[in-house]
């Protein structure tokens, strides 16, 4: 899960103070389409800016789609600009909005949709949907939970994901394990134990990531926030057992838990370099992991995150939003781009290119995706797992709560005197204080 953390909350509470840090660009697209109108009078295309996050295949996907959009029509020119992580993009958008030069279209990590809608930064989209009679029933229901705020539509699903379990099937086969992977926590622990080679390889390497923690809580039948949104709901066995399992596996030496800021990247590096046999990561990493596995000479596998009482994962990724307060001309241009980017054809392209989930039912049922799933079944694992997926919390303070939970779990990881119970109790206490304000 790409963290966004307390930077997001701080910027939301004080837009004018939000920083706008630099990041290395993955590229930009500004293709000028030919202009003209049906009556022969030249008209200047409307120019808008689109911000996106993440590099590699994800950046290529965004740049390619923007180029395709610009070449498909002559009314709107979109300039795509890379903005780093979701945290970077959110922080920069807050600063740009306060300065009056925000991008017309940008990405909201799904748990942040409510934050930006309630702060007045994003445009409510119902009128655009109704005007164009957009078929909202074609969007996969399990991916729509983070699109509505107070029963109003503020975002459309774009690059959506769930965490899945990646496997080095070559290592599993050598260890005499079923290469389909572990189905539950007990099997997961057993796999990690049998795949570990002391001083050479861990069964699994992972960061303390709020996205993964949410998954383990869901697998135990729990939730993060109470139904009324006023208190933490994880200070019980459903929230404690995941941490107990992680600490037990770490202490046994069969799980490596990173404690640095780059722990997520390090976990992927360990898996790519075959210093670990399993990896929790986004389905968005699929095509890149397939490429690395081919280069490194091992067989890649994917499967559901293992079940406890049940299977369960939060959805993730980004939705597309429109900045509020645009001129009618810019609004229409922004909506045209959002509608095009989230249509069936572009959904098929993005999912096939990256491994992100297709967000439309018509895309899943298309001949193109059926052929892909038949030829490359790894792509279908996350789609099948959607049956057990749900939205992430959208309380305005949840980004900060997520950081608190992560910090308390990390405290237990580095200090053996801190129990799972104590870490989660402290995180819940801090969460309750925020939620009660």
C-alpha positions as CSV (number, residue, x, y, z in Angstrom):
1,X,0.0,0.0,0.0
2,X,1.4,3.4,-0.9
3,X,1.3,5.3,2.3
4,X,0.1,8.9,2.4
5,X,0.0,9.5,6.2
6,X,-0.1,12.5,8.3
7,X,1.2,14.9,5.6
8,X,-2.3,14.6,4.1
9,X,-4.1,15.5,7.3
10,X,-1.8,18.4,8.1
11,X,-2.3,19.8,4.7
12,X,-6.0,19.4,4.9
13,X,-6.3,21.2,8.2
14,X,-4.2,24.1,7.0
15,X,-4.3,24.4,3.2
16,X,-2.3,27.6,3.1
17,X,0.6,26.1,5.0
18,X,0.8,22.9,3.0
19,X,4.2,22.3,1.5
20,X,5.0,21.5,-2.1
21,X,8.1,19.3,-2.1
22,X,10.1,18.5,-5.2
23,X,10.1,15.0,-6.6
24,X,11.8,13.4,-9.6
25,X,9.7,13.5,-12.6
26,X,8.7,10.3,-14.5
27,X,7.9,12.4,-17.5
28,X,5.2,14.7,-18.9
29,X,2.8,14.6,-21.8
30,X,1.7,17.6,-23.7
31,X,0.5,16.6,-27.2
32,X,-1.1,19.4,-29.1
33,X,-4.1,18.0,-31.0
34,X,-5.2,19.8,-34.1
35,X,-8.0,22.3,-33.5
36,X,-11.0,23.2,-35.5
37,X,-14.8,23.2,-35.4
38,X,-17.6,21.9,-37.6
39,X,-18.3,25.4,-39.1
40,X,-14.7,25.7,-40.3
41,X,-13.8,28.4,-37.7
42,X,-10.6,27.7,-35.9
43,X,-11.1,27.3,-32.1
44,X,-8.4,26.8,-29.5
45,X,-8.6,23.5,-27.6
46,X,-9.1,23.8,-23.8
47,X,-5.9,22.9,-22.0
48,X,-6.0,21.1,-18.6
49,X,-3.4,19.5,-16.4
50,X,-3.6,15.9,-15.0
51,X,-1.5,14.8,-12.0
52,X,-0.6,11.2,-11.4
53,X,1.5,9.1,-9.0
54,X,4.1,6.3,-9.2
55,X,6.7,5.5,-11.9
56,X,7.7,2.5,-14.0
57,X,4.8,0.7,-15.7
58,X,2.2,2.8,-13.9
59,X,3.7,6.0,-15.2
60,X,3.9,4.6,-18.7
61,X,0.3,3.7,-18.5
62,X,-0.7,7.2,-17.5
63,X,1.5,8.9,-20.2
64,X,0.2,6.5,-22.8
65,X,-3.4,7.0,-22.0
66,X,-3.0,10.8,-22.0
67,X,-1.3,10.6,-25.4
68,X,-4.1,8.4,-26.7
69,X,-6.8,10.8,-25.4
70,X,-5.1,13.9,-27.0
71,X,-4.8,12.1,-30.3
72,X,-8.5,10.9,-30.2
73,X,-10.1,14.4,-30.3
74,X,-9.3,18.1,-30.9
75,X,-11.3,19.8,-28.2
76,X,-9.1,19.2,-25.1
77,X,-5.4,19.0,-24.6
78,X,-4.3,17.3,-21.4
79,X,-0.8,17.7,-19.9
80,X,0.2,14.8,-17.7
81,X,2.5,15.5,-14.8
82,X,4.2,13.0,-12.5
83,X,3.9,14.0,-8.8
84,X,5.7,11.2,-6.9
85,X,3.8,9.1,-4.3
86,X,0.2,9.7,-3.3
87,X,1.4,11.6,-0.3
88,X,3.5,13.8,-2.5
89,X,0.6,14.4,-4.9
90,X,-1.9,15.2,-2.1
91,X,0.5,17.6,-0.4
92,X,1.2,19.4,-3.6
93,X,-2.4,19.6,-4.6
94,X,-3.3,21.2,-1.3
95,X,-0.6,23.8,-1.8
96,X,-1.6,24.4,-5.4
97,X,-5.3,24.7,-4.5
98,X,-4.4,27.3,-1.9
99,X,-2.3,29.2,-4.4
100,X,-5.1,29.0,-7.1
101,X,-3.3,26.9,-9.6
102,X,-4.4,23.3,-8.8
103,X,-4.5,20.7,-11.6
104,X,-8.0,20.3,-13.1
105,X,-7.9,16.5,-12.8
106,X,-5.9,14.5,-10.3
107,X,-5.8,11.3,-8.3
108,X,-7.1,10.7,-4.8
109,X,-5.8,7.7,-3.0
110,X,-9.2,6.1,-2.1
111,X,-9.1,6.7,1.7
112,X,-8.5,10.4,1.0
113,X,-11.6,11.0,-1.2
114,X,-13.6,12.1,1.9
115,X,-10.9,14.4,3.2
116,X,-10.6,16.4,0.0
117,X,-14.4,16.4,-0.7
118,X,-15.2,17.7,2.8
119,X,-12.4,20.4,2.6
120,X,-14.1,21.7,-0.6
121,X,-11.2,20.9,-2.9
122,X,-13.0,18.5,-5.2
123,X,-16.1,18.9,-7.4
124,X,-19.3,16.9,-6.8
125,X,-19.9,14.9,-10.1
126,X,-23.5,13.9,-10.0
127,X,-24.7,16.5,-12.4
128,X,-22.1,15.5,-15.0
129,X,-23.1,11.8,-14.7
130,X,-26.8,12.6,-15.1
131,X,-26.2,14.9,-18.0
132,X,-24.4,12.2,-19.9
133,X,-26.5,9.4,-18.5
134,X,-23.3,7.6,-17.5
135,X,-24.1,3.9,-16.6
136,X,-22.9,3.8,-13.0
137,X,-24.1,0.2,-12.7
138,X,-21.3,-0.8,-14.9
139,X,-18.7,0.0,-12.2
140,X,-17.9,-2.9,-10.0
141,X,-19.8,-2.3,-6.8
142,X,-16.9,-3.4,-4.6
143,X,-14.9,-0.5,-6.0
144,X,-17.5,2.2,-5.5
145,X,-17.4,2.5,-1.7
146,X,-14.7,5.2,-1.7
147,X,-16.4,7.3,-4.4
148,X,-19.2,8.7,-2.4
149,X,-19.0,11.2,0.5
150,X,-22.2,11.9,2.4
151,X,-24.1,10.1,-0.4
152,X,-22.7,12.4,-3.1
153,X,-20.4,11.3,-5.9
154,X,-17.0,12.9,-5.9
155,X,-14.8,10.4,-7.7
156,X,-14.7,7.6,-10.3
157,X,-12.7,4.4,-9.9
158,X,-9.5,4.5,-12.0
159,X,-6.4,2.5,-11.0
160,X,-7.8,0.3,-8.3
161,X,-6.1,-2.5,-6.5
162,X,-6.1,-5.0,-3.6
163,X,-3.1,-6.5,-1.8
164,X,-2.3,-10.0,-2.9
165,X,0.3,-12.6,-1.9
166,X,3.1,-13.0,-4.5
167,X,5.0,-16.4,-4.4
168,X,8.3,-17.6,-5.7
169,X,6.9,-20.9,-7.0
170,X,10.3,-22.2,-7.8
171,X,11.2,-22.0,-4.1
172,X,7.9,-23.5,-3.1
173,X,8.4,-26.5,-5.3
174,X,11.9,-27.0,-4.0
175,X,10.6,-26.9,-0.5
176,X,8.0,-29.5,-1.3
177,X,5.1,-27.1,-0.8
178,X,1.9,-26.7,-2.8
179,X,2.7,-24.0,-5.4
180,X,-0.8,-22.7,-5.2
181,X,0.3,-21.1,-1.9
182,X,-1.1,-20.9,1.7
183,X,-4.8,-20.7,2.1
184,X,-4.9,-19.6,5.8
185,X,-2.8,-18.1,8.6
186,X,-1.7,-21.5,9.8
187,X,-0.5,-22.6,6.4
188,X,1.1,-19.1,5.8
189,X,3.2,-19.5,9.0
190,X,4.1,-23.1,8.0
191,X,5.1,-22.0,4.5
192,X,7.3,-19.2,5.9
193,X,9.0,-21.6,8.2
194,X,9.8,-24.2,5.5
195,X,10.9,-21.6,3.1
196,X,13.3,-19.9,5.4
197,X,17.1,-20.6,5.2
198,X,19.0,-19.1,8.0
199,X,21.3,-16.2,7.1
200,X,20.2,-16.7,3.4
201,X,16.5,-16.3,3.0
202,X,13.3,-15.4,4.8
203,X,10.0,-16.9,4.2
204,X,8.6,-13.4,3.8
205,X,9.8,-9.9,4.0
206,X,7.3,-7.1,4.7
207,X,6.9,-3.6,6.0
208,X,4.5,-2.5,8.7
209,X,1.8,-1.2,6.4
210,X,-1.6,0.0,7.4
211,X,-3.1,-1.5,4.2
212,X,-1.8,-4.9,5.1
213,X,-2.9,-4.5,8.7
214,X,-6.5,-3.6,7.6
215,X,-6.5,-6.8,5.5
216,X,-5.5,-9.0,8.5
217,X,-8.1,-7.3,10.7
218,X,-10.8,-7.9,8.0
219,X,-9.6,-11.5,7.8
220,X,-10.3,-11.9,11.5
221,X,-13.8,-10.5,11.1
222,X,-13.0,-7.0,12.4
223,X,-13.2,-3.4,11.2
224,X,-11.1,-0.4,11.8
225,X,-13.6,2.2,12.8
226,X,-17.0,1.9,14.6
227,X,-20.1,2.1,12.5
228,X,-20.9,5.6,13.8
229,X,-17.4,6.7,13.1
230,X,-16.7,7.9,16.6
231,X,-14.3,5.3,18.0
232,X,-11.7,2.8,17.1
233,X,-13.0,-0.7,16.5
234,X,-9.7,-2.6,16.3
235,X,-8.8,-2.8,20.1
236,X,-9.9,-6.4,20.4
237,X,-8.8,-9.9,19.2
238,X,-9.4,-9.0,15.6
239,X,-6.8,-6.2,15.8
240,X,-4.4,-7.8,18.2
241,X,-4.1,-11.3,16.6
242,X,-2.5,-9.9,13.4
243,X,0.3,-8.2,15.4
244,X,0.8,-11.3,17.6
245,X,1.3,-13.4,14.4
246,X,3.7,-10.9,12.9
247,X,5.8,-10.7,16.1
248,X,5.8,-14.4,16.6
249,X,7.1,-15.0,13.0
250,X,9.7,-12.2,13.4
251,X,11.0,-13.6,16.6
252,X,11.3,-17.1,15.1
253,X,13.3,-15.6,12.2
254,X,10.9,-16.6,9.4
255,X,9.6,-13.1,8.7
256,X,11.6,-10.0,8.2
257,X,9.8,-6.8,9.2
258,X,11.4,-3.6,7.9
259,X,11.5,-0.6,10.3
260,X,12.9,2.1,8.0
261,X,11.0,4.5,5.7
262,X,11.9,2.4,2.7
263,X,10.7,-0.9,4.2
264,X,8.1,-1.4,1.5
265,X,10.7,-1.0,-1.3
266,X,13.2,-3.2,0.6
267,X,10.6,-6.0,0.9
268,X,10.1,-5.9,-2.9
269,X,13.8,-5.9,-3.4
270,X,14.2,-8.9,-1.2
271,X,11.6,-10.8,-3.2
272,X,13.1,-9.8,-6.5
273,X,16.6,-10.8,-5.4
274,X,15.2,-14.1,-4.0
275,X,16.2,-13.2,-0.4
276,X,12.5,-13.9,0.5
277,X,10.0,-16.4,-0.9
278,X,6.8,-14.5,-0.5
279,X,5.6,-10.9,-0.7
280,X,2.5,-8.9,0.2
281,X,2.0,-6.2,-2.4
282,X,-0.5,-4.5,-4.6
283,X,-1.9,-6.2,-7.7
284,X,-0.5,-3.0,-9.4
285,X,2.9,-4.6,-9.0
286,X,2.0,-7.6,-11.1
287,X,3.4,-6.8,-14.5
288,X,6.6,-5.5,-13.0
289,X,7.0,-8.6,-10.8
290,X,6.3,-10.8,-13.8
291,X,9.1,-9.0,-15.7
292,X,11.6,-9.3,-12.8
293,X,10.7,-13.0,-12.3
294,X,11.5,-13.7,-15.9
295,X,14.8,-11.8,-15.7
296,X,15.8,-13.5,-12.4
297,X,14.8,-17.0,-13.7
298,X,12.0,-18.0,-11.2
299,X,8.4,-18.8,-11.6
300,X,6.0,-16.2,-10.2
301,X,2.7,-17.1,-8.5
302,X,-0.1,-15.1,-7.0
303,X,-2.9,-16.0,-4.6
304,X,-5.4,-14.5,-2.2
305,X,-4.0,-13.1,1.1
306,X,-4.5,-16.0,3.5
307,X,-7.7,-16.3,5.5
308,X,-8.1,-16.4,9.3
309,X,-11.9,-16.6,10.0
310,X,-12.5,-15.5,6.4
311,X,-10.6,-14.1,3.4
312,X,-10.6,-10.3,3.4
313,X,-8.8,-7.3,1.9
314,X,-9.3,-3.6,1.7
315,X,-9.4,-2.1,-1.8
316,X,-6.8,0.4,-2.7
317,X,-5.4,2.5,-5.5
318,X,-6.7,5.8,-6.8
319,X,-9.9,7.4,-8.0
320,X,-10.0,10.4,-10.4
321,X,-11.3,13.7,-9.1
322,X,-12.0,17.2,-10.5
323,X,-10.8,20.3,-8.7
324,X,-13.7,22.5,-7.5
325,X,-14.2,26.0,-8.6
326,X,-13.3,25.6,-12.3
327,X,-14.8,27.6,-15.1
328,X,-17.6,25.9,-17.0
329,X,-15.2,25.5,-19.9
330,X,-12.6,23.8,-17.8
331,X,-15.2,21.7,-16.0
332,X,-16.4,20.3,-19.3
333,X,-12.9,19.5,-20.4
334,X,-12.0,17.9,-17.2
335,X,-15.2,15.8,-17.2
336,X,-14.6,14.7,-20.8
337,X,-11.2,13.4,-19.8
338,X,-12.3,11.7,-16.6
339,X,-15.2,10.0,-18.4
340,X,-12.8,8.8,-21.2
341,X,-10.1,7.6,-18.7
342,X,-12.7,5.5,-16.8
343,X,-14.5,4.0,-19.8
344,X,-14.5,0.3,-20.7
345,X,-11.8,0.6,-23.4
346,X,-9.3,2.5,-21.2
347,X,-10.0,0.2,-18.2
348,X,-9.1,-2.8,-20.3
349,X,-5.9,-1.1,-21.4
350,X,-4.8,0.0,-18.0
351,X,-5.6,-3.3,-16.3
352,X,-3.7,-5.3,-19.0
353,X,-0.7,-2.9,-19.0
354,X,-0.2,-2.7,-15.2
355,X,-2.2,-5.5,-13.4
356,X,-4.5,-3.0,-11.7
357,X,-8.1,-4.2,-11.3
358,X,-10.5,-3.5,-14.1
359,X,-13.1,-1.2,-12.6
360,X,-16.0,-1.9,-15.0
361,X,-18.1,-5.1,-15.3
362,X,-18.1,-4.7,-19.0
363,X,-14.3,-4.7,-19.0
364,X,-14.1,-7.9,-16.9
365,X,-16.6,-9.6,-19.3
366,X,-14.9,-8.4,-22.4
367,X,-13.3,-10.8,-24.9
368,X,-10.0,-9.0,-24.4
369,X,-9.9,-9.6,-20.6
370,X,-11.2,-13.1,-20.9
371,X,-8.4,-13.9,-23.3
372,X,-5.8,-12.3,-20.9
373,X,-7.1,-14.3,-17.9
374,X,-6.9,-17.5,-19.9
375,X,-3.4,-16.8,-21.2
376,X,-2.1,-15.2,-17.9
377,X,-4.2,-16.4,-15.0
378,X,-2.1,-14.4,-12.5
379,X,-4.1,-11.3,-13.6
380,X,-7.4,-12.9,-12.5
381,X,-6.4,-13.6,-8.8
382,X,-7.2,-10.0,-7.6
383,X,-10.4,-9.9,-9.6
384,X,-11.6,-13.1,-7.9
385,X,-10.5,-11.8,-4.5
386,X,-12.9,-8.8,-4.9
387,X,-15.6,-11.1,-3.5
388,X,-13.9,-10.6,-0.1
389,X,-12.9,-6.9,-0.5
390,X,-14.3,-3.8,1.0
391,X,-13.7,0.0,1.1
392,X,-11.2,1.7,3.4
393,X,-12.2,4.1,6.2
394,X,-12.8,7.7,4.9
395,X,-12.9,9.7,8.2
396,X,-11.1,12.9,7.8
397,X,-8.6,11.9,10.6
398,X,-8.1,8.4,9.3
399,X,-4.8,9.1,7.6
400,X,-3.4,10.2,10.9
401,X,-4.9,7.2,12.7
402,X,-3.2,5.0,10.2
403,X,0.2,6.5,11.0
404,X,-0.5,6.1,14.7
405,X,-1.3,2.4,14.3
406,X,1.8,1.9,12.2
407,X,4.0,3.7,14.7
408,X,2.7,1.6,17.7
409,X,3.2,-1.7,15.8
410,X,6.7,-0.6,14.9
411,X,7.3,0.1,18.6
412,X,6.4,-3.5,19.4
413,X,8.7,-4.7,16.5
414,X,11.8,-2.9,17.8
415,X,11.1,-3.2,21.6
416,X,10.4,-6.7,22.8
417,X,8.9,-5.4,26.1
418,X,6.0,-3.9,24.1
419,X,3.3,-6.5,23.6
420,X,0.8,-6.6,20.8
421,X,-2.0,-5.8,23.3
422,X,-0.2,-2.8,24.6
423,X,0.6,-1.4,21.1
424,X,-2.9,-1.8,19.8
425,X,-4.4,-0.4,23.0
426,X,-2.2,2.7,22.7
427,X,-3.1,3.2,19.0
428,X,-6.8,2.8,19.8
429,X,-6.5,5.4,22.6
430,X,-5.0,7.9,20.3
431,X,-7.5,7.1,17.6
432,X,-10.4,7.6,19.9
433,X,-9.0,11.0,20.9
434,X,-9.0,12.1,17.3
435,X,-12.4,10.6,16.4
436,X,-14.1,12.3,19.4
437,X,-13.1,15.8,18.4
